[in-house]
Amino acid sequence: MLKLALVVAAAASLVCVPSAAGAPNDVTIDIVITGTLGTNNWYTSNVTVNWVVTGADNSSGCDAKTLTTDTTGTTLTCTASDVDGTLTKSKTFKIDKTPPTATASAGRAADTNGWYNHALTVSFSGTDATAEIASCSSPVDYSGPNSANAVVNGSCTDNAGNVGTASLPFNYDDTPPTATASASRAADTNGWYNHPLTVSFSGSDATAGLNACSTPVGYSTDNASATVSGTCTDNAGNVTTASKPLKYDSTPPTATATGSRPADTNGWYNHPLTVNVTGSDTTAGIDVCSPTTYSGPDNNSATVSGSCTDNAGNVTTASKPLKYDSTPPTATATGSRPADTNGWYNH
């Protein structure tokens, strides 16, 4: 700390030089100094010097003087004499009223777009034209909090005790943004998608702000455990991955239609039958197959159809061709000859 308005009677620190002719017995020279004394005998303000001379017949250089300029050493001399001789006293003043320049600098360049996204070290250095630098603040490691207006402060002190401050403002964000993956539509059936969809990506960032997210991704590949992934990046270069799990099956199941019994006669069915449908599905699995009962109309080229639906909602129709006739034929009985007499046959 500076010592304000220090007044020193500095006779002990004066250089006293008696003249060669002999020392005067009654002459004294004292000095009164007004100024702020810093460290290492440096003054950090203007210095006013008053010489107090007694018993002298003559004096030289003893007028009051104020030193206002920074200096590494200015010597003032007062000479007084009487009939017995001459007394000379001198004092050297070091003055530095100017704080040093101080600089704060990051140990590395910013990561992205002027933002830091992991720890950095801020160091301090300085220069001083007069008293020279004594010390600077120790380096500071910074790893948070996140801020668009982060600042690290430090200082440098010169040998006179003057202090110069330095600050490094910067942007800091080491927290990845939030990211979300969302499908362009709802699933089709039972949580399954059965025709193409698009997965889009969005996000937000509280500190650096969001820079960009992945472009939307179209998806159309059968997979019971698909995952579509993308990323969002903030302006500080932090990246978050977002994924959309989904089930996709656009392939209809296989389906086969079979009669519940064999044809009745000669490949013809003549009373109702059930056509059963069975199927399989590699990806989503079969949900349901629907049988069909046929009881007409009579048709020599009928087709009876049923379907199988998989868990993704894909449907396959299977058909069974058949011949069906449940209507008895018409029949007519005729005699081979007319009746013999009065409508009677007698042989």
Disulfide bonds with the S-S distance in Angstrom:
Cys62-Cys78 1.79
Cys136-Cys156 2.01
Cys213-Cys232 2.01
Cys289-Cys308 1.95
